[in-house]
């Protein structure tokens, strides 16, 4: 296992800051748009 760690390790994409922020923005926009739809009815 030590040999694998010595090589350049890539983080899984879901642990990268830009992926987390992108998902957060998408989820927030979905929640906000759902709230606006309910208010308009």
Contact map, one row per residue, 1 for C-alpha under 8 A:
11111000000000000000000000000000000000000
11111100000000000000000000000000000000000
11111110000000000000000000000000000000000
11111110100000000000000000000000000000000
11111111100000000000000000000000000000000
01111111100000000000000000000000000000000
00111111100000000000000000000000000000000
00001111110000000000000000000000000000000
00011111111000000000000000000000000000000
00000001111100000000000000000000000000000
00000000111110110000000000000000000000000
00000000011111110000000000000000000000000
00000000001111110010000000000000000000000
00000000000111110011000000000000000000000
00000000001111111011000000000000000000000
00000000001111111111000000000000000000000
00000000000000111111100000000000000000000
00000000000000011111110000000000000000000
00000000000011111111111000000000000000000
00000000000001111111111100000000000000000
00000000000000001111111110000000000000000
00000000000000000111111111000000000000000
00000000000000000011111111100000000000000
00000000000000000001111111110000000000000
00000000000000000000111111111000000000000
00000000000000000000011111111100000000000
00000000000000000000001111111110000000000
00000000000000000000000111111111000000000
00000000000000000000000011111111100000000
00000000000000000000000001111111110000000
00000000000000000000000000111111111000000
00000000000000000000000000011111111100000
00000000000000000000000000001111111110000
00000000000000000000000000000111111111000
00000000000000000000000000000011111111100
00000000000000000000000000000001111111110
00000000000000000000000000000000111111111
00000000000000000000000000000000011111111
00000000000000000000000000000000001111111
00000000000000000000000000000000000111111
00000000000000000000000000000000000011111
